[in-house]
Amino acid sequence: MPTLLVVHHTPSPATHALFEAALSGARHPELSEVTVERRPALSASPADLLAADGVLLGTPANIGYMSGALKHFFDTVYYPTLDAGRNTPYGLYVHGNEGTEGAVASVERVATGLGWKPVAAPVVVLGQPSADDLDRCRELGSTVAASLL
């Protein structure tokens, strides 16, 4: 069974809502063949990443950059997984109140360095998530999970 690793930093109600929506999409009943593992960014390890077939990342935009927690995840896994993780499918959601472009760009730069391949456009949400924003996160979760089948 393929495994999707959801690595997230959810310090606010808004990012938590996006996380729950993305997780719901990844766990859609039609995707029951995909095992979904979730790890907070500060505790996800190289072993978690090496055991996964795809990755879904979630972060707030902090001062125009990915969260320090997600940066810590990348710092922890980068070299131990560099060769083994080539072509890993991934998706990304970002929440911010303004200036999310730098957060998206920074994650995309690291993912490119790791050789990962995006399977969907990033979901970017500004302010309080709307029903449409939550639907887009559910779709993102489903898309990344379905890419593993």
N, C-alpha and C positions, 0 to 999 in steps of 0.2 A: 504494500500500500504506500502510495506517495505521501510525504509529510510536508505540510506548510507550516513554517515558523512565523509567528506573528510577534514582532519585536516592537514594543511600544513604550512611550513615556506619556502618562496620562495624569498630569498634575492639576487639571481643572475639570469642572463638570462638562465643558464643551469638548475637550479632547477625550474624555471618558465616553461621551455619547457617540463620538465618531468611532472610537475603538469598538464599542459594543455593536454598532451597526456593521462595521467591517467584519467583525467576528461572526455575526449572524449570517452575513452573506457567504463567508467561507464555509460555514457549517450548514448550508442549505441542504435539505434532504436529498436532492438530486446529486449532491457531491459527497455522499456518504463514504465513497471509496478513498477520500482524502482524509488523513489524520491531521488535525489542527492542534498544534502546540503553541502556547502563548508564553512569552517571557517578558518581564519588564526589562527595559534596555540596560539597566544597571546590573542585572544578574544574568543576562544571556551570555553564553560562553561559546568559544570556538567549537566545542563538542556539540552544542545545540545546533549550530549552523551546519556543521559537517553531517549531521544526521538528517538534515532537511533537504528537500528537493526544490523548494521555493521559499521566498521570503515576502512578507507583507510588513512594511515599516510605517509607524505612526509617530508623529512628533509635533509639538508646538513650535512656532517660530519665535525664537527668543532673540531680541535685538537683531532681527534680520538674519538669523542663522538657525540651523537645527539645534535642538536642545543639547545641553551638555551631556545628558544621559545617553542620547543616541550617538553623540560623538565618542563617548566612552566605549559604547558597544563596538563602533567601527575601529577604534584604537586597539581594542582587545582582540578582535577577530581578524584584522587585516592580514598580517603576515602568516599566522597559522593556517588560514584558509585560502590564501591567495591562489595557489595552483589548483586546488581541489574544487573551488567554487566557480570556475569559468562557466559561462552561459547559464548561470542560475537565474530563473525567472523571478521578477520582483515587481511589487507595486508600492505606492507611497500615498499617504494622506498627511496633510499639514493643516494645522489650525493656527490662526493668528488674528490679531486685531488690526494689524497693518504690516506692510513690509515682509510678505511671505516669500518673495522671489529669491532672496538669498538663501533661505532655508531649503527650498526646492533645489536650487542650483548646487548647493553644497552636498546634499545627499546624492544627487545625480553624478557629481564629480567623483565621489568615493565609490559609488556603485559601478561607474565606468572603469575606474581603476581596478576594481575587483573582477571585472569582466562579466558583471551581471547584465541581464537583458530585461528592459522594462516590457511588461505585457499589457500595460494600460497607461493612459496619461495620469499624472498625479491628480488627486482630488485635493483642491485647495479651498478652505472654508475661512471666510472672514466673519468675525463676530459670532453671535449666537447661531448655532446650526439650525437650518430650516428643515422641514420635512424632505425637501428636494436634496439638500446636502446629505442627509442621512441615507436617502435612497442611493445617492451616488457612491457613498461609502459601502453600502451593502453590495452594490454592483461591482465595485472594486474588489471586495473580498471574494465574491463569486468568480470573477474573472481570473484572479490570480490562482485560486484553487482549481478552477477548471483547466487552466493551462498545464496543470500537472498530470492530467489524465491522458 
